[in-house]
Amino acid sequence: MQQLEVALNGEFVELNQLLKLAGVCDSGGAGKRLVASGVVSVDGEVELRKTCKIRAGQVVSLGDVRINVVAPV
């Protein structure tokens, strides 16, 4: 399993943008399509809201990729 860590620049990031920032997809639109397809989980639950707010401490999973979201430095 590939482990990634993304530090927030603010209080939250939208899920589709997080996927782009983490390098899982090339654009926010591609991130929206991934979320809509039902393959993205947030804290172990399938998430279908493309722009749901992801905050520090949450874990986003997609296939064998796990993204840990951390607070801004």
N, C-alpha and C positions, 0 to 999 in steps of 0.2 A: 504494500500500500504506500502510495506517495503522500508524504506529509508536507503541507505548505503552511506558511504563516503570513498573514496579511495584517499590517498595522493600520488602523483607521486614521483618517485625517481630521475627522470630526466625531460627532456623537454616534453616527450610524452611516451605513452604506446600503444602497439598494441591492437586492440579491443579484439581479442581472449584471450590475456594474461590478460587483465583487467577483463574479466569475471571469469577467474581462480583466480586472486588476490582477487576479491570480494567474492569468495566462491559460486558463482552461478553454477559453474561446477567444475569437478575434475581435468581437464587437459586442456592444450591449444588446443589439438585435439578435445575435446568435445566442447570447445568454438567455434572452426571453424565450427563444424556441426550445432551449434545453429545459428550462423550468416548466414550460407548457407541456412538454412530453412526459413529465412525471418521473424523471430520473434524478432529480435533485432533492436531497433531504437536509433539513435544518434540525439539529439536535435530535436526530434519529427519526423524525417524522417527515413524510413526503410533503414538500411545499410546492403549491401550484400558483401562488401569488408572485408574479414576476418582479414586482418592485417592493416586496416586503422589506422592512427595515431590519438589517442585520447589525447587531451591536457587539461590543467587546465581550468575549467569553463564550460566544456561540460557535458551534462547529457545523460547517457545511460539508456534505459528502456528495460525491458524484462518481459513480463507478468505483474505481480503486484510488480515487483522489480524496483526501481529507484536508479541508482548509480550516485552520484555527484562526479565529479573528481576535486580535489583541488590541488593547487600548493604545491611543497615540503616545508616542514617546515624548 
